Amino acid sequence: MLTNIAVITYSQTGQLTRAAASLVRPLEQAGVKISWIFIEPKIPYPFPWPIRRFFGVFPDSVMGIAPEIKPIDQDKLKDADLVILANQVWFLSPSLPIQGFLASENGRLLSKKI
Ligand SMILES: Cc1cc2nc3c(=O)[nH]c(=O)nc-3n(C[C@H](O)[C@H](O)[C@H](O)COP(=O)(O)O)c2cc1C
């Protein structure tokens, strides 16, 4: 039985977090524990975006040049029966913070389980 879900996400405006929260709300109401893991790039992306900075992340996004992220709380992953990776699109690619997570040790371990 599903008792513990980890939701991994990154959000600048809160929009993606709200969408992910709506997705898991019925499960939470049914008693499933939801553990949130918020990805934090070591160098934060600005919001609102200066126009040059916005288009400046285009090459890295498309070419998969992932940024380094801060370490995440591994215990939340270890205890999870299901992991949801809530991902937004940057220039038709996974956003750079999500790419950073997937390139990290935890992300690589998780990829092997999918
Ligand atoms: C640099 C950048 C590039 C984006 N590129 C796209 C895109 O190609 N297609 C798209 O539908 N949305 C794009 N978006 C919108 C995001 O996918 C996302 O919906 C929005 O930024 C809200 O996410 P948040 O929760 O991080 O604030 C882009 C946003 C940013 C910041």
The ligand as an SDF file (V2000), in Angstrom:
LIG
                    3D

 31 33  0  0  0  0  0  0  0  0999 V2000
   13.7490   30.4850  -18.8620 C   0  0  0  0  0  0  0  0  0  0  0  0
   12.3220   29.9720  -19.0660 C   0  0  0  0  0  0  0  0  0  0  0  0
   11.9780   29.3200  -20.2270 C   0  0  0  0  0  0  0  0  0  0  0  0
   10.6730   28.8180  -20.4080 C   0  0  0  0  0  0  0  0  0  0  0  0
   10.3730   28.1230  -21.5550 N   0  0  0  0  0  0  0  0  0  0  0  0
    9.1280   27.6000  -21.6900 C   0  0  0  0  0  0  0  0  0  0  0  0
    8.8030   26.8320  -22.8520 C   0  0  0  0  0  0  0  0  0  0  0  0
    9.6310   26.6020  -23.7510 O   0  0  0  0  0  0  0  0  0  0  0  0
    7.5320   26.3460  -22.9490 N   0  0  0  0  0  0  0  0  0  0  0  0
    6.5870   26.5650  -21.9750 C   0  0  0  0  0  0  0  0  0  0  0  0
    5.4420   26.1050  -22.1210 O   0  0  0  0  0  0  0  0  0  0  0  0
    6.8800   27.2670  -20.8660 N   0  0  0  0  0  0  0  0  0  0  0  0
    8.1170   27.7820  -20.6930 C   0  0  0  0  0  0  0  0  0  0  0  0
    8.4130   28.4970  -19.5590 N   0  0  0  0  0  0  0  0  0  0  0  0
    7.4040   28.5920  -18.4860 C   0  0  0  0  0  0  0  0  0  0  0  0
    7.7280   27.5310  -17.3930 C   0  0  0  0  0  0  0  0  0  0  0  0
    7.6240   26.2080  -17.9410 O   0  0  0  0  0  0  0  0  0  0  0  0
    6.8130   27.5830  -16.1670 C   0  0  0  0  0  0  0  0  0  0  0  0
    5.4920   27.2910  -16.5070 O   0  0  0  0  0  0  0  0  0  0  0  0
    6.7890   28.9070  -15.5030 C   0  0  0  0  0  0  0  0  0  0  0  0
    8.0950   29.4320  -15.4530 O   0  0  0  0  0  0  0  0  0  0  0  0
    6.2090   28.7860  -14.0730 C   0  0  0  0  0  0  0  0  0  0  0  0
    7.0520   27.9170  -13.3070 O   0  0  0  0  0  0  0  0  0  0  0  0
    7.4630   28.2320  -11.8160 P   0  0  0  0  0  0  0  0  0  0  0  0
    6.5680   27.3910  -10.9420 O   0  0  0  0  0  0  0  0  0  0  0  0
    8.9210   27.8380  -11.6870 O   0  0  0  0  0  0  0  0  0  0  0  0
    7.2870   29.6820  -11.5740 O   0  0  0  0  0  0  0  0  0  0  0  0
    9.6920   29.0150  -19.3850 C   0  0  0  0  0  0  0  0  0  0  0  0
   10.0470   29.7010  -18.2120 C   0  0  0  0  0  0  0  0  0  0  0  0
   11.3430   30.1660  -18.0400 C   0  0  0  0  0  0  0  0  0  0  0  0
   11.7050   30.8690  -16.7460 C   0  0  0  0  0  0  0  0  0  0  0  0
  1  2  1  0
  2  3  1  0
  2 30  2  0
  3  4  2  0
  4  5  1  0
  4 28  1  0
  5  6  2  0
  6  7  1  0
  6 13  1  0
  7  8  2  0
  7  9  1  0
  9 10  1  0
 10 11  2  0
 10 12  1  0
 12 13  2  0
 13 14  1  0
 14 15  1  0
 14 28  1  0
 15 16  1  0
 16 17  1  0
 16 18  1  0
 18 19  1  0
 18 20  1  0
 20 21  1  0
 20 22  1  0
 22 23  1  0
 23 24  1  0
 24 25  2  0
 24 26  1  0
 24 27  1  0
 28 29  2  0
 29 30  1  0
 30 31  1  0
M  END
$$$$
